[in-house]
Amino acid sequence: MDKQLKLNRKILKQHNKIGITTVREESLLNEGFNPKYFTNYWKNEKGDVYLFCYEYGFLRKFDSRKKLYRFILVQWQPYMN
């Protein structure tokens, strides 16, 4: 479990250089990312639940225009406490 969490964190960090970004789901999964492994979560005002691997978070969203899933990647911020 710890090995997968560390791998997830590494993958999220590599893809999220600026604090927030969007990535195709298949890109992360092909690198070994497993969204079932996370350390904590945060719920925003809209009710979206971001799952986190340490300080890097993700939210799975469906892109209806392109008919595929994407992950919105974020980095933990002080206001999330």
C-alpha positions in Angstrom: 0.0 0.0 0.0 2.7 2.5 0.9 4.6 1.7 -2.3 1.5 2.5 -4.4 0.8 5.8 -2.4 4.4 6.9 -3.1 4.1 6.0 -6.7 0.8 7.9 -7.0 2.4 11.0 -5.3 5.4 10.8 -7.7 3.1 10.7 -10.8 0.8 13.5 -9.5 3.9 15.7 -8.8 5.4 15.0 -12.2 2.2 16.1 -14.0 1.3 19.1 -11.7 4.2 21.5 -11.9 2.2 24.7 -11.4 -0.3 23.8 -8.6 -3.3 23.0 -10.8 -3.7 21.2 -14.1 -5.9 18.8 -16.0 -4.7 15.4 -17.4 -6.3 12.6 -19.3 -7.1 9.7 -17.0 -5.4 7.2 -19.3 -2.1 9.1 -19.1 -1.9 8.6 -15.3 -3.2 5.1 -15.4 -0.7 4.1 -18.0 2.1 5.2 -15.7 0.8 3.0 -12.8 -1.4 5.5 -11.0 -4.1 3.8 -9.0 -6.9 6.2 -7.8 -8.1 3.7 -5.1 -5.0 4.6 -3.0 -5.1 8.0 -1.3 -4.1 9.5 2.1 -6.8 12.1 2.7 -9.6 14.1 1.0 -11.0 17.6 0.8 -14.5 18.6 -0.2 -14.9 22.0 -1.9 -17.9 24.4 -1.7 -19.5 22.8 -4.8 -19.4 19.4 -3.1 -16.6 18.0 -5.3 -14.3 15.6 -3.3 -10.6 15.8 -4.1 -8.6 12.7 -3.1 -5.0 13.3 -2.0 -1.8 11.4 -2.0 0.0 13.4 0.6 0.0 17.0 -0.7 -1.1 16.2 -4.3 -4.8 15.9 -5.0 -7.0 14.7 -7.9 -10.6 14.9 -8.9 -12.0 12.6 -11.6 -14.3 14.4 -14.0 -16.0 13.4 -17.3 -15.3 15.6 -20.3 -18.6 15.4 -22.2 -17.2 17.2 -25.3 -14.4 14.7 -25.8 -16.2 11.7 -24.2 -13.4 10.8 -21.8 -12.4 11.1 -18.2 -9.9 13.6 -17.0 -8.2 14.2 -13.6 -8.0 17.8 -12.2 -4.8 17.9 -10.3 -4.2 20.3 -7.4 -1.7 20.9 -4.7 -2.8 21.2 -1.0 -3.3 24.8 0.0 -3.6 26.3 3.5 -7.3 27.2 3.0 -8.1 23.5 2.7 -7.4 22.8 6.4 
